[in-house]
Amino acid sequence: MAWSYSSSSSSFNNAPLEKHEVFISFRGEDTRNNFTSHLNGALKRLDIRTYIDNDLNSGDEIPTTLVRAIEEAKLSVIVFSKNYAVSKWCLEELMKILEIKKMKGQIVVPVFYDVDPSDVRNQRGSYAEAFAKHENNFEGKIKVQEWRNGLLEAANYAGWDCNVNRTELALVEEIAVDVLNKINGVYVGDLDQQIELKMERSLRLLRLSPDMLSHLENSSNNNNLVPLTEKKKKKKKLFLF
């Protein structure tokens, strides 16, 4: 059974987190009830355990529970949407994810939903507007520059452009299979733990729908998802931006 967690101050502040593999960072008002919900569902169908914060967050600092959830994940999916940079909370999540990537090698998968990847990297459009407000309203100019640098870094990782023409169902299934491939490559601990992880992968593969099996085969054979620095060298369909 896949586990999806929604945090709440009453139940999570003192309770230990159950084991999860993937942390999803997203702007709630943009994608909570559509894309992020659909992506989380696709991950659950592959029995990938996720942590997704369903609180309507406010304030500038993320709670220790959420920090710990990021630290304990093998992989973080960052759903960049039009208003992601408006939220200081989202930007602080992003910085924590990048910190854990540097410290522990956590995998980071950016997804660009209803926003041009170059607008995120270069902070144009809605991202320019968001940062103009941050600079006017936020005294810590160094912090704002750190957020800018973090966005540039994360947006340059190999990721997914939702503007490419395909159905959302196909897209979330392709992303879910990509996440499965990536976390299956993360083995830690002794031989018994590695065997357990490989058995878990086999069980997950049994749950794949025919469409997901097709996505898995294509991702293995065609290497469609490539780093941005290689996009001019490899003209693959679907995933490049």
N, C-alpha and C positions, 0 to 999 in steps of 0.2 A: 504493500500500500504506500502511495506517495504521501508525503507530509507537506503541508503548506502552513506556515505559521503566521498568524496575525498578532502583533504585540499589543498589549494594553498595560497601562500603568499598574492596574490592580493585580494582574496575574503574572506579570513577567519580571517585575523589578527584583524579586527575591527568589524566583524559581529558576532552577538551572535550565538552560536551553537544551532541547532535544537535538540530536544529531541532524545536521542538514549539510547539503553539499553546495548549494547555489544561493547567493544573495542577489536580490533584484533591487536595483536603485531606480526610482522613477518619480515623476512629478504626478501626484495623485489626481489633480483636477484635469490633467491632460489625458491620462491613459489608464487610470485605475479600473474603470468599468468597461474598457474596450480592449485595446491591444495588450496591456500588461496582464489583464485577467485571462485573455486567450492564450498568451504565451505561458503563463503559469499552468494553465490547464494542459497544454501540450507537454510541458515538462513532467507534470504529474502522471500523464498517460505512459510515460517512459519510466515511471517509478523513480524519478529524480526528486530528491527531497529539497525543498526550497524554503527560504525565509523571505517572506514578503510582509512589509510593515503596512497594515491596513488602518493605522490611526491617521486622523487628520492632524498632521503635525504643525506645531507652531513654535516660535522661538528660534534662536540662532544656534544653539548647541544640541547635538544629538545625544540621547541618553546612553548610559554605559551598556544597557542591554543591547542596543543597536550596534554599538561599537564592537561588542563581543561577537555579535552575529556576523559582522563583516570579517573579523579576525579568524573565525572558525570555519569560514566557507573555503572550499577549494577553488571556486570560480565566482566571479561577480559579473552579472549582466547589468550594463548601464543603459537605460532607455532614455536617450536624448530626445526631448520633444520641445515644442516652441517655448514653453514657459519653464523648462528645467532650470535655467540660470536665474530665474526670478527668485527662486527659493534658496535662501542661505543654508537651509537644512540640507537640500540636495547637494549643494556645493561642498558642504562639510562631509557628507557621505562620500562624495567623489574623492576628496582629499584623503580620507581614511582608506579608501580602497586602493589608491595609488601608493600610500604608505605601506600597506600590507603586501602589495605586489612587490615592492622593493625589498621588504624584509623577509618575506616567506615565499616569494615566487608565485603568488596567487595569479590565476588566469583572469584576464579582463576581456570581456566581449562587449564592445559598444554596439548599440542598435540605434539607428537614426529614424525616428518616427515623425512623419509630417514635418520634417526639417531637413534642409540641405546640409550634408556633412561639412561642406566648406564654410557654411555659416557658423557652425559650431567651432571649427578650428580657428577661424579668423574673427570670431565674435562679430558677425554682421547680423542685420535684420533684428529679430526679436532678442538675440543675444547681445547685440550692441545696446539696445534700449535697456535691457536688464542691468548691464554693467554701468551704464550712465547713471542709473538710479542708485546703484550700490556706491558709486564714487561720490555722489552727492549726499547720500544719507549715512554712509559708514565711515567712521573716523579712521579705521585701520587701513590705510592705503596699501600697506605691505600685504595684508590679508587679501585684499581685492586682486592684487597682482598675482598672488599665489593661486587664487581661483582661476585667473586667466591662464596661467601656465599649466594648471592641471587640466583644464578643458582642452588646451592644445595638445597636451601629451595623450590624453585618453582618446581624443578624436582621431589620432593618427595610428591607433592600433587597428589591426585587421578587424573589420566589423560588417554590419549588415545595413544596407540602405533600403528602407521600406518604400521608397519612391519608385523602385524598379517594378515594372509591370507584372504583377502576379497577385493571386488572391491572398487575402490575409491568412486564410486557413493554411494554404501551401507555405506561406512565409513562416508562420510560427512553428510548423512542423519541421521545416528545414533548419530553423534556428535551434529547435529542441534536439534534433539529431546531431547538429554541430556541437552543442553543449555536451551531449552524451559522449561523443568521440573524444572531446577534450578532457572530461573528467575521468574517462576510462584510462587515459594515459597517465593519471596521477596515482602512483603507487607509493605508499609509505608503510613503514613498519616492517615486521618480520615476514617470513615466508608464509606462515599461516594466514596473516592478514592479507597478503597479496592473493593467495588462493581464494580467500573469501570474497575479495573484490572482483576477481575474475568470474567466480560463480554468480555473483550478483549481476555482472554484465550479461552473462548468458541468460539469466532469467528476464532481464530487461528486453533483450532481443526477441524473446518469445512473445512479448507484448506488443511488438511493433505491428502497425497496420501495414497493408501492402504499399500504401503511398509512402509511409515512413521508411520501409525497407528500400524502396526505390531511391529516396533521398539519401539514405545511408550508403547505398552502392555508388551513387553518383558522387557523393562527397569523397569516398575512398578512391575512386578511379580517376576523377577529373581534377581534384584539388582546386575546386572553384573558389574557395575562400583564400585569398592571398593578402599579404601585407600591402598597405597602401603604397609603399615605396616601389613595389613591383608591378603596380597596376598598368604602367605604360608598356611593360614588357610582355604581359600576358593579357590578351583580350578575351576573357572568359565571359560567358553570359551570366545573367542573374545577379551576381553578388557584388560586382565592382562598382565603385563610385569615384 
